[in-house]
Amino acid sequence: MKVLIRNLARSVTQAELEALFKPFGKIKNCTLVLDAKTGKSKGFGFVEMENGRDAIKAIKALNTLRVHGYGIRVKAAESTEE
C-alpha cells in the first residue's frame, strides 16, 4: 500500500521519513520528492509498505504528528492507474 506524506519540513531527510514508518512494518519503497532544479525537498513524499494493515496502522499513528515543528498529514495515496 502506498502512503502519501504531506506538510513535511523542508529539512526532513529521506532517512528520517523512512525511520518514521519502519516501526510499523516492512517498507518496499520510500521517496522524498525533490525539486529538480534545487535538489531540495518539496515538502512531501511517499512510502510504500508491503502489508496494507501495517500501512493503515502507520497512517493512524503518524497523521498530525509533529516532525521538525510541522504537523504532518499522512493518508493512503490515490492510485493513478486506470
matplotlib code that plots the C-alpha trace (Angstrom):
import matplotlib.pyplot as plt

x = [0.0, 1.3, 1.1, 1.3, 3.0, 2.4, 3.4, 6.9, 9.5, 12.0, 14.7, 13.3, 15.5, 14.5, 16.2, 14.1, 11.0, 11.8, 12.6, 9.1, 7.5, 10.0, 8.4, 5.1, 6.4, 8.5, 8.9, 9.1, 10.0, 10.5, 10.7, 11.1, 10.0, 12.8, 12.8, 14.6, 16.4, 17.4, 17.5, 15.7, 12.6, 9.2, 7.6, 6.0, 6.9, 5.6, 6.2, 5.1, 4.6, 4.4, 1.5, -1.7, -2.6, 0.8, 0.3, -3.1, -1.6, 1.2, -1.4, -3.4, -0.4, 1.5, -1.2, -0.8, 2.4, 4.7, 8.0, 10.6, 7.8, 5.3, 2.1, 2.5, -0.5, -0.5, -3.0, -3.4, -2.1, -4.7, -4.0, -3.3, -3.8, -6.8]
y = [0.0, 3.4, 6.2, 10.0, 12.2, 16.0, 19.1, 17.9, 20.5, 21.1, 19.9, 16.3, 13.8, 10.6, 8.6, 10.4, 9.7, 6.0, 5.9, 7.2, 4.2, 1.5, 0.6, -0.3, -2.9, -3.7, -0.8, -1.5, 2.0, 5.4, 8.5, 12.1, 14.3, 16.8, 19.9, 19.1, 22.5, 23.0, 19.4, 20.5, 18.8, 19.9, 19.1, 15.8, 12.1, 8.6, 5.4, 2.1, -0.7, -4.4, -5.0, -2.9, -3.4, -2.1, 0.9, 1.6, 1.4, 3.8, 6.3, 6.3, 6.7, 9.3, 11.6, 15.0, 14.0, 17.0, 16.5, 19.4, 21.6, 20.8, 18.7, 16.2, 14.8, 11.1, 9.3, 6.5, 7.6, 7.7, 5.3, 6.8, 3.5, 3.2]
z = [0.0, -1.0, 1.6, 0.9, 3.5, 3.2, 5.1, 5.7, 6.9, 4.0, 6.3, 6.7, 5.0, 3.2, 6.0, 8.7, 6.6, 6.4, 10.1, 10.9, 9.1, 10.0, 13.4, 11.6, 9.2, 6.1, 3.7, 0.0, -1.2, 0.3, -1.8, -0.7, -3.6, -4.5, -6.7, -9.9, -10.1, -6.5, -5.2, -2.1, -0.6, -2.0, 1.4, 0.6, -0.1, -0.5, 1.4, 0.0, 2.6, 1.8, 4.1, 3.8, 7.5, 8.6, 6.3, 7.9, 11.4, 10.3, 8.9, 12.1, 14.3, 12.3, 10.9, 12.5, 14.3, 14.7, 12.9, 12.9, 14.2, 11.4, 11.8, 9.0, 7.0, 6.3, 4.1, 1.6, -1.8, -4.5, -7.4, -10.8, -12.5, -14.8]

ax = plt.figure().add_subplot(projection="3d")
ax.plot(x, y, z, "-o")
ax.set_aspect("equal")
plt.show()
